[in-house]
Amino acid sequence: MDANQLLESYESGDRDFSRSKLRDVNLTGASLNEISLIEADLGSANLELIRLIGAELNLSNLNNANLNGSDLCQANLNGASLNKATLTGTNLSEAILIEANLSEAILIEADLSEAFLTNANLTHADLRGANLTKAFLRGAILSGANLVGVNLTDADLTRANLSDADLTDANLSGANLTEAKLNWANICRVKLGGANLVGAYLATAKNIETVELNDVSNIAISEIV
């Protein structure tokens, strides 16, 4: 199926395009809200500025896809693969990305507020300046991720793996970091006011001396020395 065929079918009322072969397709700026692309192959597709609000993309292949500036608010991407996808400025607020593969994805200044990222793989992802306010990141893998200036206010990072991540100037105020791994993470000037760090591993975190820990709840001395 090519772009024109999909757009014509969508305009005629069709919404189910599950398992469609759409590799390298160009759908720049298209409006495909609530479309079903379950298990579709969208590898290397150009989806810049596309509107996919409430779309079903679970188990889809979006590896190397261009989703810059797109709107995927409340989209379902459970188990989807977005390895090396570019999502700069993309709206993923309230999107469902449970167990999704976002390794090496570019998510600079993306909106992931209240997104569900439980057990998602964000290894070496670039999330500079992204908004993850109230995001659900339980068990997520963020090892080696670039989290400079990211907003993780009130986010749930229970048992998340942040080893070797760069959290310089990140805001984790009110975040739940219970049993989170911060081995060798750079936490320079991180804001942790009201954060829960019970059981978190901070012993090898870098630049911890730049962090104000006086108003951090549930932290043991053994966790930081």
Backbone as a chain_set.jsonl record, in Angstrom:
{"seq": "MDANQLLESYESGDRDFSRSKLRDVNLTGASLNEISLIEADLGSANLELIRLIGAELNLSNLNNANLNGSDLCQANLNGASLNKATLTGTNLSEAILIEANLSEAILIEADLSEAFLTNANLTHADLRGANLTKAFLRGAILSGANLVGVNLTDADLTRANLSDADLTDANLSGANLTEAKLNWANICRVKLGGANLVGAYLATAKNIETVELNDVSNIAISEIV", "coords": {"N": [[0.846, -1.2, 0.0], [0.526, 2.224, -0.861], [1.114, 5.738, -0.021], [-0.953, 7.369, -1.117], [-3.04, 5.53, -1.559], [-3.606, 4.732, 1.068], [-4.429, 7.182, 2.227], [-6.685, 7.789, 0.664], [-8.365, 5.626, 1.291], [-8.671, 6.073, 4.015], [-9.999, 8.548, 3.994], [-12.383, 7.715, 2.91], [-13.534, 6.47, 4.996], [-12.431, 4.177, 6.086], [-10.605, 2.693, 8.754], [-9.038, 0.707, 9.739], [-5.932, -0.409, 9.326], [-4.256, -2.419, 9.968], [-1.253, -4.322, 10.167], [-0.309, -3.377, 7.765], [1.95, -2.817, 5.027], [4.097, -0.365, 5.01], [6.589, 0.697, 4.722], [9.038, 3.206, 4.398], [7.156, 5.04, 3.54], [5.685, 8.239, 2.712], [4.039, 10.386, 4.628], [3.813, 12.996, 5.393], [2.502, 15.569, 7.365], [-0.088, 14.56, 7.301], [-3.469, 13.889, 8.447], [-4.503, 11.551, 10.543], [-6.116, 10.667, 12.656], [-7.078, 8.404, 15.238], [-6.659, 6.151, 13.711], [-6.031, 2.678, 12.945], [-3.113, 1.024, 13.149], [-2.0, -1.351, 13.897], [0.655, -3.548, 14.4], [1.747, -2.7, 12.022], [4.133, -2.046, 9.392], [6.159, 0.528, 9.462], [8.701, 1.292, 9.062], [11.393, 3.539, 8.691], [9.684, 5.477, 7.709], [8.379, 8.673, 6.61], [6.917, 10.682, 8.714], [6.568, 13.225, 9.543], [5.128, 15.937, 11.292], [2.652, 14.721, 11.304], [-0.724, 13.879, 12.286], [-1.782, 11.81, 14.721], [-3.615, 11.339, 16.734], [-4.883, 9.469, 19.377], [-4.425, 7.136, 17.982], [-3.998, 3.636, 17.092], [-1.179, 1.962, 17.466], [0.108, -0.197, 18.428], [2.634, -2.654, 18.768], [3.736, -1.97, 16.353], [6.167, -1.302, 13.726], [8.369, 1.221, 13.838], [10.939, 1.882, 13.428], [13.666, 4.0, 12.834], [11.973, 5.923, 11.818], [10.68, 9.176, 10.866], [9.269, 11.325, 12.966], [9.101, 13.924, 13.696], [7.741, 16.744, 15.292], [5.188, 15.71, 15.279], [1.821, 14.689, 16.277], [0.896, 12.604, 18.674], [-0.817, 12.32, 20.766], [-2.318, 10.532, 23.359], [-2.063, 8.2, 21.92], [-1.772, 4.665, 21.248], [0.97, 2.819, 21.728], [1.925, 0.417, 22.619], [4.442, -1.932, 23.059], [5.574, -1.204, 20.658], [8.186, -0.629, 18.225], [10.593, 1.779, 18.135], [13.219, 2.245, 17.509], [15.965, 4.316, 17.058], [14.308, 6.241, 15.973], [13.184, 9.56, 15.092], [11.877, 12.058, 17.055], [11.614, 14.779, 17.63], [10.258, 17.428, 19.412], [7.8, 16.206, 19.411], [4.407, 15.413, 20.268], [3.573, 13.364, 22.74], [1.94, 13.143, 24.862], [0.184, 11.525, 27.432], [0.32, 9.214, 25.983], [0.503, 5.664, 25.354], [3.085, 3.664, 25.981], [4.032, 1.247, 26.864], [6.493, -1.129, 27.457], [7.654, -0.43, 25.064], [10.146, -0.014, 22.481], [12.44, 2.362, 22.514], [15.056, 2.8, 22.107], [17.976, 4.64, 21.499], [16.474, 6.591, 20.307], [15.511, 9.89, 19.204], [14.319, 12.333, 21.138], [14.15, 15.036, 21.654], [12.989, 17.783, 23.44], [10.448, 16.698, 23.402], [6.992, 16.082, 24.256], [6.101, 14.194, 26.8], [4.411, 14.076, 28.889], [2.596, 12.58, 31.478], [2.679, 10.194, 30.126], [2.664, 6.641, 29.528], [5.187, 4.623, 30.239], [6.052, 2.233, 31.224], [8.424, -0.241, 31.832], [9.642, 0.385, 29.424], [12.152, 0.638, 26.843], [14.641, 2.854, 26.795], [17.281, 3.144, 26.235], [20.208, 4.946, 25.731], [18.735, 6.976, 24.559], [17.909, 10.284, 23.356], [16.793, 12.746, 25.217], [16.831, 15.437, 25.727], [15.659, 18.316, 27.329], [13.056, 17.397, 27.334], [9.581, 16.936, 28.269], [8.497, 15.185, 30.893], [6.653, 15.188, 32.872], [4.851, 13.773, 35.486], [4.992, 11.309, 34.253], [4.858, 7.748, 33.732], [7.247, 5.601, 34.536], [8.013, 3.156, 35.508], [10.301, 0.618, 36.05], [11.552, 1.232, 33.679], [14.164, 1.382, 31.207], [16.759, 3.486, 31.125], [19.401, 3.713, 30.682], [22.428, 5.293, 29.95], [21.104, 7.352, 28.718], [20.42, 10.664, 27.423], [19.473, 13.065, 29.442], [19.499, 15.739, 29.934], [18.371, 18.677, 31.375], [15.769, 17.744, 31.464], [12.283, 17.481, 32.349], [11.071, 15.879, 34.987], [9.182, 16.051, 36.933], [7.243, 14.829, 39.567], [7.215, 12.323, 38.399], [7.009, 8.726, 38.013], [9.506, 6.698, 38.747], [10.08, 4.231, 39.733], [12.192, 1.574, 40.384], [13.514, 2.081, 38.014], [16.134, 2.075, 35.545], [18.781, 4.087, 35.482], [21.421, 4.136, 34.936], [24.542, 5.505, 34.091], [23.292, 7.603, 32.819], [22.814, 11.026, 31.742], [21.845, 13.477, 33.737], [22.025, 16.179, 34.068], [21.003, 19.266, 35.353], [18.367, 18.411, 35.433], [14.907, 18.203, 36.435], [13.619, 16.643, 39.083], [11.752, 16.935, 41.012], [9.579, 15.833, 43.5], [9.491, 13.337, 42.369], [9.224, 9.729, 42.17], [11.662, 7.657, 43.039], [12.113, 5.148, 43.987], [14.135, 2.43, 44.67], [15.526, 2.898, 42.338], [18.142, 2.758, 39.887], [21.064, 4.519, 39.797], [23.661, 4.268, 38.993], [26.754, 5.613, 38.332], [25.531, 7.724, 37.08], [25.205, 11.094, 35.895], [24.393, 13.564, 37.98], [24.435, 16.298, 38.137], [23.521, 19.318, 39.554], [20.861, 18.532, 39.792], [17.402, 18.786, 40.55], [15.809, 17.715, 43.392], [13.801, 18.074, 45.195], [11.462, 16.96, 47.514], [11.47, 14.423, 46.444], [11.244, 10.822, 46.36], [13.546, 8.619, 47.454], [13.957, 6.1, 48.461], [15.786, 3.216, 48.879], [17.102, 3.724, 46.523], [19.971, 3.654, 44.364], [22.747, 5.492, 44.77], [25.392, 5.65, 45.224], [27.569, 5.716, 43.448], [27.0, 7.828, 41.859], [27.621, 10.702, 39.831], [28.858, 13.988, 40.582], [27.314, 14.473, 42.848], [27.669, 16.202, 44.901], [26.725, 18.624, 44.094], [24.069, 18.638, 44.449], [21.15, 19.469, 46.247], [20.161, 17.93, 49.084], [18.667, 18.18, 51.35], [15.859, 18.441, 51.485], [14.909, 16.069, 50.567], [12.935, 13.173, 50.601], [12.882, 10.077, 52.449], [15.581, 8.906, 52.241], [18.571, 7.192, 52.732], [21.661, 7.477, 54.52], [23.532, 5.562, 53.773], [22.984, 5.194, 51.14], [24.144, 7.167, 49.689], [26.805, 7.322, 50.14]], "CA": [[0.0, 0.0, 0.0], [1.284, 3.466, -0.867], [0.518, 6.833, 0.75], [-2.214, 7.808, -1.727], [-4.049, 4.505, -1.304], [-3.984, 4.813, 2.478], [-5.17, 8.425, 2.462], [-7.993, 7.668, 0.021], [-9.157, 4.688, 2.089], [-8.997, 6.748, 5.275], [-11.01, 9.567, 3.699], [-13.655, 7.041, 2.628], [-14.068, 5.956, 6.254], [-11.667, 3.043, 6.605], [-9.721, 3.033, 9.864], [-8.206, -0.441, 10.098], [-4.825, -0.67, 8.407], [-3.363, -3.302, 10.719], [-0.284, -5.144, 9.427], [-0.006, -2.795, 6.451], [3.357, -2.645, 4.678], [4.214, 1.059, 4.695], [7.998, 1.082, 4.878], [9.51, 4.357, 3.6], [6.029, 5.852, 3.07], [5.725, 9.664, 3.048], [2.724, 10.862, 5.065], [4.074, 14.278, 6.043], [1.386, 16.481, 7.581], [-1.399, 13.912, 7.176], [-4.302, 13.795, 9.649], [-4.976, 10.165, 10.593], [-6.53, 10.437, 14.034], [-7.804, 7.181, 15.585], [-6.383, 5.086, 12.757], [-5.45, 1.469, 13.517], [-1.927, 0.559, 12.431], [-1.448, -2.402, 14.747], [1.642, -4.413, 13.748], [2.106, -2.175, 10.697], [5.549, -1.789, 9.15], [6.379, 1.927, 9.101], [10.132, 1.528, 9.169], [11.975, 4.632, 7.889], [8.625, 6.312, 7.132], [8.401, 10.108, 6.891], [5.653, 11.003, 9.37], [6.755, 14.547, 10.144], [3.942, 16.789, 11.46], [1.435, 13.932, 11.169], [-1.633, 13.849, 13.439], [-2.176, 10.435, 15.021], [-4.233, 11.402, 18.059], [-5.686, 8.297, 19.703], [-4.176, 6.054, 17.022], [-3.562, 2.335, 17.6], [0.086, 1.625, 16.82], [0.773, -1.199, 19.233], [3.451, -3.657, 18.088], [4.138, -1.499, 15.024], [7.584, -1.042, 13.484], [8.641, 2.616, 13.502], [12.387, 2.065, 13.483], [14.236, 5.018, 11.931], [10.926, 6.795, 11.267], [10.732, 10.602, 11.178], [8.019, 11.76, 13.585], [9.345, 15.26, 14.236], [6.614, 17.669, 15.333], [3.915, 15.008, 15.107], [0.914, 14.679, 17.426], [0.462, 11.257, 19.028], [-1.474, 12.405, 22.07], [-3.186, 9.408, 23.717], [-1.888, 7.07, 21.006], [-1.377, 3.399, 21.861], [2.188, 2.297, 21.109], [2.399, -0.696, 23.436], [5.294, -2.891, 22.379], [6.055, -0.708, 19.364], [9.635, -0.44, 18.127], [10.963, 3.087, 17.598], [14.67, 2.338, 17.572], [16.573, 5.373, 16.237], [13.306, 7.148, 15.405], [13.349, 10.96, 15.487], [10.616, 12.574, 17.573], [11.883, 16.101, 18.184], [9.066, 18.257, 19.559], [6.594, 15.393, 19.215], [3.458, 15.357, 21.376], [3.246, 12.006, 23.169], [1.29, 13.253, 26.163], [-0.795, 10.481, 27.74], [0.477, 8.069, 25.084], [0.785, 4.395, 26.016], [4.322, 3.144, 25.394], [4.475, 0.173, 27.745], [7.424, -2.078, 26.836], [8.081, 0.041, 23.738], [11.586, 0.11, 22.275], [12.825, 3.705, 22.091], [16.512, 2.884, 22.224], [18.655, 5.562, 20.582], [15.519, 7.52, 19.689], [15.735, 11.313, 19.471], [13.085, 12.862, 21.714], [14.488, 16.362, 22.157], [11.848, 18.668, 23.701], [9.177, 16.001, 23.203], [6.049, 16.144, 25.374], [5.735, 12.859, 27.271], [3.73, 14.254, 30.168], [1.588, 11.568, 31.811], [2.792, 9.039, 29.233], [2.871, 5.355, 30.191], [6.434, 4.076, 29.706], [6.435, 1.124, 32.086], [9.319, -1.234, 31.217], [10.094, 0.811, 28.094], [13.6, 0.666, 26.633], [15.096, 4.163, 26.331], [18.738, 3.109, 26.287], [20.912, 5.919, 24.874], [17.809, 7.921, 23.92], [18.216, 11.702, 23.563], [15.579, 13.365, 25.743], [17.166, 16.776, 26.215], [14.579, 19.289, 27.404], [11.74, 16.767, 27.194], [8.638, 17.077, 29.375], [8.029, 13.89, 31.379], [5.901, 15.446, 34.091], [3.873, 12.749, 35.868], [5.104, 10.127, 33.397], [4.981, 6.462, 34.423], [8.479, 5.003, 34.019], [8.37, 2.02, 36.365], [11.094, -0.417, 35.401], [12.074, 1.672, 32.378], [15.617, 1.358, 31.053], [17.234, 4.775, 30.63], [20.859, 3.695, 30.808], [23.135, 6.044, 28.926], [20.225, 8.336, 28.074], [20.71, 12.086, 27.609], [18.323, 13.641, 30.128], [19.881, 17.095, 30.324], [17.279, 19.64, 31.414], [14.459, 17.104, 31.342], [11.348, 17.731, 33.449], [10.516, 14.628, 35.503], [8.426, 16.388, 38.133], [6.184, 13.89, 39.966], [7.254, 11.105, 37.587], [7.21, 7.469, 38.735], [10.702, 6.026, 38.241], [10.322, 3.083, 40.595], [13.032, 0.514, 39.806], [14.049, 2.468, 36.698], [17.582, 1.976, 35.402], [19.332, 5.344, 34.974], [22.875, 3.995, 34.963], [25.31, 6.25, 33.079], [22.485, 8.662, 32.197], [23.211, 12.401, 32.047], [20.686, 14.171, 34.288], [22.422, 17.549, 34.389], [19.942, 20.284, 35.402], [17.035, 17.806, 35.353], [14.002, 18.485, 37.547], [12.978, 15.43, 39.582], [11.003, 17.302, 42.211], [8.396, 15.013, 43.747], [9.545, 12.068, 41.636], [9.394, 8.505, 42.943], [12.852, 6.953, 42.562], [12.28, 3.976, 44.834], [14.959, 1.349, 44.118], [16.079, 3.263, 41.024], [19.584, 2.6, 39.751], [21.728, 5.701, 39.257], [25.084, 3.957, 38.929], [27.568, 6.451, 37.457], [24.735, 8.774, 36.429], [25.613, 12.471, 36.168], [23.243, 14.247, 38.568], [24.869, 17.676, 38.393], [22.483, 20.343, 39.752], [19.515, 17.951, 39.695], [16.44, 19.203, 41.571], [15.221, 16.518, 43.982], [12.911, 18.465, 46.281], [10.285, 16.128, 47.723], [11.581, 13.137, 45.756], [11.349, 9.621, 47.189], [14.738, 7.9, 47.019], [14.149, 4.927, 49.305], [16.372, 2.082, 48.176], [17.78, 4.125, 45.282], [21.419, 3.497, 44.418], [23.391, 6.754, 44.409], [26.762, 5.633, 45.74], [28.558, 6.045, 42.415], [26.498, 8.928, 41.029], [28.597, 11.775, 39.637], [28.514, 15.374, 40.936], [26.272, 14.486, 43.869], [27.918, 17.337, 45.789], [26.02, 19.802, 43.572], [22.633, 18.409, 44.647], [20.62, 19.784, 47.574], [19.448, 16.74, 49.543], [18.022, 18.427, 52.638], [14.41, 18.272, 51.447], [14.59, 14.807, 49.9], [12.32, 12.247, 51.548], [13.193, 8.652, 52.399], [16.915, 8.606, 51.719], [19.47, 6.755, 53.79], [23.043, 7.906, 54.327], [24.259, 4.495, 53.086], [22.684, 5.216, 49.711], [24.863, 8.243, 49.011], [28.224, 7.289, 50.486]], "C": [[0.88, 1.248, 0.0], [0.509, 4.559, -0.127], [-0.841, 7.24, 0.194], [-3.338, 6.813, -1.468], [-4.539, 4.565, 0.137], [-4.844, 6.039, 2.738], [-6.566, 8.365, 1.851], [-8.913, 6.744, 0.813], [-9.589, 5.319, 3.401], [-10.1, 7.776, 5.052], [-12.377, 8.942, 3.432], [-14.253, 6.379, 3.863], [-13.343, 4.764, 6.828], [-10.725, 3.515, 7.715], [-8.749, 1.901, 10.199], [-7.177, -0.74, 9.009], [-3.775, -1.541, 9.105], [-2.517, -4.15, 9.772], [0.014, -4.625, 8.02], [1.501, -2.641, 6.257], [3.543, -1.214, 4.166], [5.645, 1.571, 4.873], [8.353, 2.195, 3.887], [8.381, 5.251, 3.085], [6.193, 7.307, 3.509], [4.31, 10.143, 3.346], [2.862, 12.192, 5.806], [2.806, 15.119, 6.138], [0.008, 15.868, 7.483], [-2.137, 13.914, 8.513], [-4.968, 12.429, 9.657], [-5.378, 9.792, 12.01], [-7.351, 9.152, 14.155], [-7.671, 6.076, 14.538], [-5.814, 3.869, 13.492], [-4.321, 0.98, 12.62], [-1.21, -0.502, 13.26], [-0.554, -3.327, 13.917], [1.996, -3.952, 12.33], [3.613, -1.949, 10.604], [5.705, -0.38, 8.597], [7.856, 2.287, 9.22], [10.61, 2.587, 8.191], [10.925, 5.514, 7.22], [8.828, 7.775, 7.495], [7.02, 10.498, 7.402], [5.736, 12.361, 10.062], [5.439, 15.322, 10.138], [2.62, 16.04, 11.278], [0.595, 14.015, 12.441], [-2.156, 12.424, 13.602], [-2.791, 10.365, 16.415], [-5.114, 10.173, 18.271], [-5.488, 7.121, 18.77], [-3.73, 4.775, 17.736], [-2.329, 1.905, 16.812], [0.828, 0.539, 17.589], [1.424, -2.272, 18.353], [3.872, -3.249, 16.673], [5.653, -1.296, 14.949], [7.75, 0.388, 13.0], [10.137, 2.91, 13.586], [12.845, 3.054, 12.414], [13.192, 5.941, 11.307], [11.135, 8.241, 11.704], [9.358, 11.036, 11.669], [8.17, 13.15, 14.188], [8.083, 16.116, 14.164], [5.259, 17.021, 15.182], [3.104, 15.018, 16.4], [0.383, 13.267, 17.639], [-0.164, 11.24, 20.418], [-2.442, 11.235, 22.246], [-3.103, 8.242, 22.73], [-1.432, 5.834, 21.778], [-0.201, 2.818, 21.088], [2.776, 1.166, 21.946], [3.244, -1.654, 22.6], [5.811, -2.452, 21.03], [7.573, -0.539, 19.396], [9.932, 0.865, 17.413], [12.468, 3.304, 17.695], [15.191, 3.357, 16.56], [15.546, 6.252, 15.513], [13.58, 8.567, 15.886], [11.984, 11.534, 15.832], [10.82, 13.931, 18.235], [10.6, 16.929, 18.218], [7.759, 17.513, 19.388], [5.723, 15.395, 20.468], [3.07, 13.909, 21.639], [2.581, 12.03, 24.539], [0.188, 12.204, 26.291], [-0.742, 9.301, 26.77], [0.844, 6.828, 25.896], [1.956, 3.736, 25.298], [4.901, 2.033, 26.259], [5.294, -0.846, 26.952], [7.803, -1.693, 25.403], [9.601, 0.139, 23.681], [11.893, 1.477, 21.684], [14.335, 3.892, 22.197], [17.097, 3.74, 21.111], [17.692, 6.49, 19.833], [15.86, 8.951, 20.078], [14.405, 11.928, 19.879], [13.317, 14.252, 22.304], [13.227, 17.224, 22.247], [10.502, 18.017, 23.366], [8.31, 16.141, 24.449], [5.586, 14.731, 25.699], [5.038, 12.946, 28.619], [2.612, 13.228, 30.319], [1.578, 10.393, 30.836], [3.091, 7.784, 30.054], [4.06, 4.656, 29.529], [6.95, 2.936, 30.575], [7.252, 0.095, 31.305], [9.751, -0.876, 29.795], [11.618, 0.837, 28.04], [13.993, 1.994, 26.004], [16.62, 4.264, 26.394], [19.352, 4.061, 25.262], [19.96, 6.838, 24.095], [18.219, 9.352, 24.26], [16.925, 12.421, 23.934], [15.836, 14.777, 26.255], [15.951, 17.703, 26.174], [13.188, 18.71, 27.28], [10.896, 16.973, 28.45], [8.079, 15.706, 29.734], [7.289, 14.048, 32.699], [4.84, 14.367, 34.304], [3.881, 11.531, 34.94], [5.305, 8.877, 34.255], [6.143, 5.692, 33.796], [8.942, 3.844, 34.89], [9.136, 0.971, 35.561], [11.664, -0.031, 34.052], [13.6, 1.644, 32.377], [16.049, 2.651, 30.375], [18.756, 4.852, 30.702], [21.509, 4.406, 29.631], [22.305, 7.098, 28.229], [20.687, 9.758, 28.366], [19.449, 12.741, 28.149], [18.625, 15.051, 30.622], [18.663, 18.016, 30.253], [15.894, 19.049, 31.304], [13.595, 17.412, 32.562], [10.678, 16.419, 33.834], [9.751, 14.873, 36.798], [7.302, 15.384, 38.362], [6.139, 12.631, 39.108], [7.481, 9.884, 38.477], [8.351, 6.703, 38.078], [11.072, 4.839, 39.124], [11.07, 1.984, 39.839], [13.519, 0.827, 38.387], [15.571, 2.366, 36.704], [18.105, 3.228, 34.709], [20.86, 5.313, 34.969], [23.518, 4.731, 33.794], [24.496, 7.323, 32.359], [23.025, 10.032, 32.6], [21.966, 13.181, 32.442], [21.01, 15.615, 34.659], [21.236, 18.505, 34.277], [18.534, 19.712, 35.245], [16.219, 18.154, 36.595], [13.262, 17.209, 37.92], [12.206, 15.709, 40.865], [9.753, 16.432, 42.337], [8.398, 13.677, 43.044], [9.716, 10.891, 42.592], [10.534, 7.702, 42.331], [13.145, 5.733, 43.421], [13.029, 2.869, 44.091], [15.478, 1.639, 42.707], [17.598, 3.108, 41.039], [20.163, 3.84, 39.083], [23.24, 5.505, 39.222], [25.781, 4.826, 37.892], [26.754, 7.488, 36.672], [25.271, 10.145, 36.817], [24.392, 13.228, 36.682], [23.591, 15.693, 38.942], [23.678, 18.634, 38.427], [21.056, 19.814, 39.575], [18.65, 18.461, 40.844], [15.705, 17.965, 42.076], [14.269, 16.846, 45.125], [11.679, 17.583, 46.362], [10.331, 14.778, 47.036], [11.697, 11.997, 46.762], [12.494, 8.775, 46.652], [14.995, 6.654, 47.861], [14.669, 3.769, 48.454], [17.067, 2.434, 46.877], [19.291, 3.991, 45.454], [22.084, 4.743, 43.868], [24.881, 6.766, 44.727], [27.801, 6.038, 44.702], [28.085, 7.166, 41.494], [27.516, 10.065, 40.981], [28.016, 13.134, 40.011], [27.388, 15.462, 41.963], [26.437, 15.672, 44.814], [27.207, 18.602, 45.316], [24.514, 19.735, 43.828], [22.244, 18.737, 46.076], [19.732, 18.628, 48.02], [18.662, 16.967, 50.83], [16.518, 18.167, 52.625], [13.99, 17.033, 50.661], [14.046, 13.834, 50.933], [12.835, 10.829, 51.346], [14.525, 8.349, 51.715], [17.824, 8.263, 52.888], [20.892, 7.195, 53.47], [23.825, 6.851, 53.533], [24.047, 4.519, 51.586], [23.508, 6.254, 48.964], [26.342, 8.286, 49.37], [28.811, 5.927, 50.156]], "O": [[1.85, 1.334, 0.752], [-0.61, 4.334, 0.335], [-1.785, 7.437, 0.959], [-4.468, 7.213, -1.188], [-5.737, 4.462, 0.399], [-5.877, 5.944, 3.401], [-7.527, 8.839, 2.456], [-10.095, 7.038, 0.988], [-10.72, 5.133, 3.851], [-11.036, 7.861, 5.847], [-13.409, 9.561, 3.695], [-15.336, 5.798, 3.801], [-13.616, 4.372, 7.963], [-10.13, 4.589, 7.629], [-7.745, 2.127, 10.875], [-7.501, -1.247, 7.935], [-2.575, -1.413, 8.861], [-2.984, -4.624, 8.736], [0.534, -5.362, 7.182], [2.234, -2.369, 7.208], [3.188, -0.899, 3.03], [5.86, 2.752, 5.146], [8.013, 2.13, 2.706], [8.632, 6.137, 2.267], [6.775, 7.577, 4.56], [3.487, 10.288, 2.442], [2.109, 12.471, 6.739], [2.124, 15.356, 5.142], [-0.986, 16.589, 7.573], [-1.516, 13.937, 9.576], [-5.886, 12.173, 8.877], [-5.02, 8.723, 12.504], [-8.192, 8.847, 13.31], [-8.494, 5.162, 14.495], [-5.188, 4.014, 14.541], [-4.546, 0.575, 11.479], [0.018, -0.544, 13.317], [-0.961, -3.822, 12.866], [2.494, -4.743, 11.529], [4.28, -1.694, 11.607], [5.425, -0.121, 7.427], [8.21, 3.443, 9.449], [10.277, 2.545, 7.006], [11.237, 6.224, 6.265], [9.378, 8.091, 8.55], [6.073, 10.63, 6.626], [5.047, 12.604, 11.053], [4.73, 15.366, 9.133], [1.576, 16.67, 11.115], [1.127, 14.198, 13.535], [-2.87, 11.903, 12.745], [-2.517, 9.439, 17.179], [-5.982, 9.871, 17.451], [-6.3, 6.196, 18.763], [-3.165, 4.819, 18.828], [-2.424, 1.533, 15.642], [2.036, 0.372, 17.424], [0.86, -2.726, 17.357], [4.313, -4.089, 15.889], [6.326, -1.14, 15.968], [7.329, 0.734, 11.896], [10.543, 4.053, 13.791], [12.462, 2.955, 11.248], [13.499, 6.667, 10.362], [11.691, 8.505, 12.77], [8.404, 11.109, 10.895], [7.429, 13.508, 15.104], [7.437, 16.206, 13.119], [4.266, 17.719, 14.976], [3.625, 15.316, 17.474], [-0.467, 12.791, 16.887], [-0.049, 10.257, 21.15], [-3.283, 10.982, 21.383], [-3.988, 7.387, 22.712], [-0.791, 5.941, 22.824], [-0.347, 2.38, 19.947], [3.993, 0.98, 21.974], [2.802, -2.128, 21.554], [6.429, -3.246, 20.32], [8.165, -0.332, 20.455], [9.578, 1.048, 16.248], [12.929, 4.419, 17.935], [14.899, 3.274, 15.367], [15.886, 6.932, 14.545], [14.144, 8.76, 16.963], [11.058, 11.507, 15.021], [10.252, 14.195, 19.294], [9.937, 17.111, 17.197], [6.71, 18.138, 19.234], [6.232, 15.381, 21.589], [2.333, 13.301, 20.862], [2.651, 11.055, 25.286], [-0.627, 12.02, 25.387], [-1.659, 8.48, 26.741], [1.418, 6.927, 26.98], [1.833, 3.305, 24.151], [6.119, 1.896, 26.372], [4.853, -1.356, 25.922], [8.226, -2.546, 24.622], [10.261, 0.347, 24.699], [11.64, 1.726, 20.505], [14.823, 5.01, 22.357], [16.757, 3.582, 19.939], [18.07, 7.103, 18.834], [16.424, 9.198, 21.144], [13.481, 12.031, 19.072], [12.742, 14.597, 23.336], [12.493, 17.377, 21.27], [9.529, 18.714, 23.078], [8.821, 16.298, 25.557], [4.785, 14.143, 24.972], [5.072, 11.997, 29.402], [1.796, 13.033, 29.418], [0.581, 9.678, 30.733], [3.689, 7.854, 31.128], [3.956, 4.161, 28.407], [8.157, 2.706, 30.649], [6.827, -0.38, 30.252], [10.183, -1.75, 29.043], [12.287, 1.032, 29.055], [13.717, 2.239, 24.83], [17.172, 5.348, 26.586], [19.048, 3.985, 24.071], [20.351, 7.411, 23.078], [18.801, 9.606, 25.315], [16.073, 12.673, 23.081], [15.118, 15.255, 27.133], [15.302, 17.858, 25.14], [12.223, 19.46, 27.134], [11.423, 17.16, 29.546], [7.29, 15.132, 28.984], [7.299, 13.149, 33.54], [4.037, 14.085, 33.415], [2.889, 10.808, 34.853], [5.849, 8.944, 35.357], [6.04, 5.195, 32.674], [10.141, 3.585, 34.993], [8.668, 0.502, 34.524], [12.207, -0.882, 33.347], [14.241, 1.853, 33.406], [15.748, 2.884, 29.204], [19.325, 5.941, 30.774], [21.183, 4.152, 28.471], [22.754, 7.685, 27.244], [21.269, 10.03, 29.416], [18.48, 12.948, 27.419], [18.061, 15.498, 31.621], [18.01, 18.125, 29.215], [14.93, 19.779, 31.073], [14.106, 17.584, 33.669], [9.826, 15.908, 33.107], [9.685, 13.997, 37.66], [6.505, 15.119, 37.463], [5.123, 11.937, 39.093], [8.067, 9.989, 39.554], [8.192, 6.131, 37.0], [12.246, 4.49, 39.244], [10.625, 1.527, 38.786], [13.895, -0.083, 37.648], [16.213, 2.549, 37.738], [17.906, 3.415, 33.508], [21.506, 6.36, 34.996], [23.087, 4.594, 32.649], [24.972, 7.896, 31.379], [23.62, 10.182, 33.667], [21.133, 13.507, 31.597], [20.322, 16.205, 35.492], [20.554, 18.553, 33.254], [17.6, 20.458, 34.952], [16.773, 18.372, 37.672], [12.392, 16.744, 37.182], [12.031, 14.823, 41.701], [8.97, 16.313, 41.395], [7.409, 12.946, 43.109], [10.278, 11.033, 43.678], [10.397, 7.138, 41.245], [14.301, 5.332, 43.563], [12.608, 2.431, 43.02], [15.829, 0.717, 41.971], [18.249, 3.3, 42.066], [19.805, 4.175, 37.954], [24.003, 6.454, 39.398], [25.441, 4.783, 36.71], [27.252, 8.061, 35.703], [25.74, 10.337, 37.939], [23.464, 13.505, 35.922], [23.1, 16.229, 39.936], [22.926, 18.746, 37.458], [20.149, 20.577, 39.243], [19.114, 18.555, 41.98], [15.061, 17.254, 41.304], [13.964, 15.977, 45.941], [10.931, 17.468, 45.392], [9.337, 14.053, 47.04], [12.188, 12.184, 47.876], [12.429, 8.272, 45.53], [16.135, 6.201, 47.962], [14.068, 3.398, 47.446], [17.574, 1.547, 46.19], [19.823, 4.188, 46.546], [22.009, 5.03, 42.673], [25.556, 7.775, 44.521], [28.814, 6.645, 45.051], [28.704, 7.424, 40.461], [28.187, 10.351, 41.973], [26.836, 13.4, 39.787], [26.602, 16.41, 41.951], [25.477, 16.102, 45.452], [27.1, 19.563, 46.078], [23.775, 20.653, 43.473], [22.927, 18.332, 47.016], [18.687, 18.37, 47.423], [18.051, 16.032, 51.349], [15.956, 17.724, 53.627], [12.87, 16.951, 50.157], [14.618, 13.681, 52.013], [13.178, 10.428, 50.234], [14.572, 7.617, 50.726], [17.841, 8.959, 53.903], [21.282, 7.278, 52.305], [24.68, 7.197, 52.717], [24.831, 3.937, 50.835], [23.568, 6.227, 47.735], [27.056, 9.195, 48.945], [30.0, 5.698, 50.375]]}, "num_chains": 1, "name": "protein.A"}
